[in-house]
Amino acid sequence: MPKTPERCQEIREETKKKILRDSMLYFARNGFAGTKISDLSGYIGIGQGTMYLYFKSKEDLFKEIFAICNNDKEIKDLKILSRLPISAKKKIKKLSETVIAKLEQNENYAAKVTLTTQVLFEKDGFSSESTTYQSEIYKYTAKIIEQGQKEKSVVGGSSMKLADFYWSVVYLYALKKLFTTKYETLTVADLERVLLKDENKNE
């Protein structure tokens, strides 16, 4: 029995989603330069010709994956969090809980963190000190840090460098999730310690 046009469209959409999902993990593990369409298609389990039905080139595929990685929702959520009328300490706890939950529950989130950071490292003129990835996520994290510094709950120093440090720790554990089977799990307390002052320590 021939498939209906609707079912054919569903299959096309499902196949594209599978290509994007599996390619995200493959790119994160192997990098852009280390990825060949022939190897990638074998990893996904579809023909190389099928890949080219959906994407014209490796660059075209990666561009769409990178767009998914940099979705506006996460930026909007962090922007909203940064503006909530609560203490910076509570904001950092909420952010850390969200990040840890995503790392534990979704391997693709680890791939997104890894890919986004890798691409930003590879940009021409990148400088951790001067640009800190030019990322909205870093900028809103820095706003929360600045609030915490005013409230005396966050350690001193450049807010952008501290944001860089915070997300670097997330990146490290995203890599561990992708590349190893056994590793000590990152906790909310671990992430909070990156930014929050030790309350038991006298200043």
C-alpha positions as CSV (number, residue, x, y, z in Angstrom):
1,M,0.0,0.0,0.0
2,P,1.5,3.3,-1.1
3,K,2.3,5.9,1.6
4,T,0.1,9.0,1.7
5,P,1.6,12.4,0.9
6,E,1.1,13.3,4.6
7,R,3.0,10.2,5.7
8,C,5.8,10.8,3.2
9,Q,6.1,14.4,4.7
10,E,6.2,12.9,8.2
11,I,9.0,10.5,7.2
12,R,11.0,13.4,5.7
13,E,10.7,15.5,8.8
14,E,11.6,12.5,11.1
15,T,14.7,11.8,8.9
16,K,15.8,15.4,9.0
17,K,15.4,15.5,12.8
18,K,17.4,12.3,13.1
19,I,20.2,13.7,10.9
20,L,20.3,16.9,12.9
21,R,20.2,15.2,16.3
22,D,22.9,12.6,15.5
23,S,25.1,15.0,13.6
24,M,25.1,17.4,16.6
25,L,26.6,14.6,18.7
26,Y,29.1,13.6,16.0
27,F,30.3,17.1,15.3
28,A,30.7,17.7,19.1
29,R,32.8,14.6,19.4
30,N,34.9,15.0,16.3
31,G,34.9,18.8,15.5
32,F,34.0,20.3,12.1
33,A,37.3,19.6,10.5
34,G,37.3,16.1,11.7
35,T,33.9,15.3,10.3
36,K,33.4,13.7,6.8
37,I,30.0,13.3,5.4
38,S,30.8,9.7,4.4
39,D,31.7,8.9,8.1
40,L,28.8,10.9,9.4
41,S,26.3,9.1,7.2
42,G,27.6,5.7,8.4
43,Y,27.3,6.8,12.0
44,I,23.7,7.9,11.5
45,G,22.9,4.8,9.5
46,I,21.7,6.4,6.3
47,G,23.1,6.6,2.8
48,Q,25.4,9.5,1.9
49,G,23.1,10.4,-1.0
50,T,20.2,10.7,1.5
51,M,22.3,13.2,3.5
52,Y,22.6,15.4,0.4
53,L,18.9,15.3,-0.2
54,Y,18.4,17.3,3.0
55,F,21.7,19.3,3.1
56,K,23.7,20.6,0.2
57,S,27.0,20.4,2.1
58,K,28.7,19.7,5.4
59,E,28.8,23.5,5.9
60,D,25.0,23.8,5.3
61,L,24.3,21.0,7.8
62,F,26.6,22.5,10.4
63,K,25.1,26.0,10.0
64,E,21.6,24.6,10.8
65,I,23.0,22.7,13.8
66,F,24.7,25.8,15.1
67,A,21.4,27.7,14.7
68,I,19.7,25.1,16.9
69,C,22.5,25.4,19.5
70,N,22.1,29.1,19.7
71,N,18.3,29.1,20.1
72,D,16.7,32.3,21.5
73,K,14.8,30.5,24.2
74,E,17.7,29.8,26.4
75,I,18.9,33.4,26.0
76,K,15.4,34.7,26.8
77,D,15.1,32.5,29.8
78,L,18.5,33.7,31.2
79,K,17.5,37.3,30.4
80,I,14.3,36.9,32.3
81,L,16.2,35.3,35.2
82,S,18.6,38.2,35.3
83,R,15.8,40.7,35.7
84,L,13.8,38.9,38.4
85,P,13.4,40.8,41.7
86,I,15.2,38.2,43.7
87,S,18.8,37.9,45.1
88,A,21.7,37.1,42.8
89,K,22.4,34.1,45.0
90,K,19.0,32.6,44.2
91,K,19.4,33.4,40.5
92,I,22.8,31.5,40.5
93,K,21.2,28.6,42.2
94,K,18.3,28.5,39.7
95,L,20.7,28.8,36.8
96,S,22.9,26.0,38.1
97,E,19.9,23.7,38.8
98,T,18.7,24.2,35.2
99,V,22.2,23.6,33.7
100,I,22.8,20.4,35.8
101,A,19.3,19.0,35.0
102,K,19.9,19.5,31.3
103,L,23.4,18.0,31.4
104,E,22.0,14.9,33.2
105,Q,18.9,14.4,31.2
106,N,19.9,15.4,27.6
107,E,23.1,14.3,25.9
108,N,22.2,16.8,23.1
109,Y,22.5,19.7,25.6
110,A,26.1,18.6,26.3
111,A,26.7,18.5,22.6
112,K,25.2,22.0,22.2
113,V,27.4,23.4,25.0
114,T,30.5,21.7,23.4
115,L,29.8,22.8,19.9
116,T,29.0,26.4,20.8
117,T,32.2,26.8,22.8
118,Q,34.3,25.1,20.1
119,V,33.0,27.4,17.4
120,L,33.5,30.5,19.5
121,F,37.1,29.4,20.2
122,E,37.7,29.0,16.4
123,K,36.4,32.5,15.5
124,D,39.0,34.8,14.0
125,G,40.2,37.4,16.5
126,F,38.9,35.4,19.5
127,S,40.3,36.6,22.8
128,S,39.0,35.2,26.0
129,E,40.0,38.3,27.9
130,S,38.6,41.0,25.5
131,T,35.6,39.3,23.9
132,T,34.6,36.5,26.2
133,Y,32.9,34.8,23.3
134,Q,30.7,37.8,22.4
135,S,27.8,35.7,23.8
136,E,24.5,36.9,25.1
137,I,24.5,34.0,27.6
138,Y,27.8,35.3,29.1
139,K,26.5,38.9,29.2
140,Y,23.4,38.0,31.1
141,T,25.4,35.8,33.5
142,A,27.7,38.7,34.0
143,K,24.7,40.9,35.0
144,I,23.7,38.4,37.7
145,I,27.3,38.3,38.9
146,E,27.5,42.1,39.1
147,Q,24.2,42.1,41.1
148,G,25.8,39.5,43.5
149,Q,28.9,41.6,43.9
150,K,26.8,44.5,45.0
151,E,25.0,42.3,47.4
152,K,28.4,40.9,48.7
153,S,27.4,37.3,47.9
154,V,29.6,36.8,44.8
155,V,33.4,36.9,44.7
156,G,35.1,40.0,43.3
157,G,36.7,40.4,39.9
158,S,35.7,41.0,36.3
159,S,32.1,39.9,35.9
160,M,32.8,38.7,32.3
161,K,35.8,36.7,33.3
162,L,33.8,35.1,36.1
163,A,31.0,34.3,33.6
164,D,33.7,32.8,31.4
165,F,34.9,30.7,34.3
166,Y,31.4,29.5,35.2
167,W,30.6,28.4,31.6
168,S,34.0,26.8,31.2
169,V,33.2,24.5,34.1
170,V,29.9,23.6,32.4
171,Y,31.9,23.0,29.1
172,L,34.3,20.7,30.9
173,Y,31.6,18.5,32.2
174,A,29.7,18.6,28.9
175,L,32.9,17.2,27.3
176,K,33.2,14.5,30.0
177,K,29.6,13.4,29.4
178,L,30.3,13.1,25.7
179,F,33.6,11.4,25.8
180,T,33.7,9.3,29.0
181,T,31.4,6.7,30.6
182,K,32.6,7.2,34.2
183,Y,33.1,10.6,35.7
184,E,32.2,12.4,38.9
185,T,28.9,14.2,38.4
186,L,28.9,18.0,38.5
187,T,26.6,19.2,41.3
188,V,24.7,22.5,41.8
189,A,27.0,23.2,44.8
190,D,30.0,22.8,42.5
191,L,28.7,25.4,40.1
192,E,27.7,27.7,42.9
193,R,31.2,27.6,44.4
194,V,32.6,29.0,41.1
195,L,30.8,32.3,41.9
196,L,29.5,32.5,45.5
197,K,31.6,33.5,48.4
198,D,32.3,31.0,51.1
199,E,30.0,32.0,53.9
200,N,32.0,30.1,56.5
201,K,35.1,32.1,55.6
202,N,35.9,35.4,57.3
203,E,36.8,38.2,54.9
